[in-house]
Amino acid sequence: MEHRNGNRVAIKLPVELLRCGRSFGRFMSHNIGRGGLQVNCRGALKKGDFLTAKIAKKAVSQRQAKTAKGSQIKTAKGCDGNYYQMKVIVIHCSVDGVGLMWVDGDIPFFHTLDRLFSTAA
């Protein structure tokens, strides 16, 4: 069964996940789309968890992405107040990370996604 809502594009963005207003950690996105995103996060999250995702407005460089690939980001580069904040729900967990689906829709955020998709194509 397909667990995604729409297509996703491999774009690396710093993402901070919050649970009940407290930081769960900072991670790197693996892919992102209008339906949600996958984050390289492993741990105590389970299907159905509601979180807040703080997503940096700027994509990171290839060098930054390689440094953070598959691991928790130790610093908050890119998440210094220059971010979008969206409610998400965990829709799947795997060894590759967690799949998150948007719960609310932030129109400026979706316009930014459209621009990122056009440059990634």
Secondary structure, DSSP 8 states (H G I E B T S, - for coil): ----SS--B----EEEEEETTEEEEEEEEEEE-SSEEEE---SS--TT-EEEEEEESS---HHHHHHHTTS--SS-TT-SS-EEEEEEEEEEEETTEEEEEESS--HHHHHHHHHHHHHH-
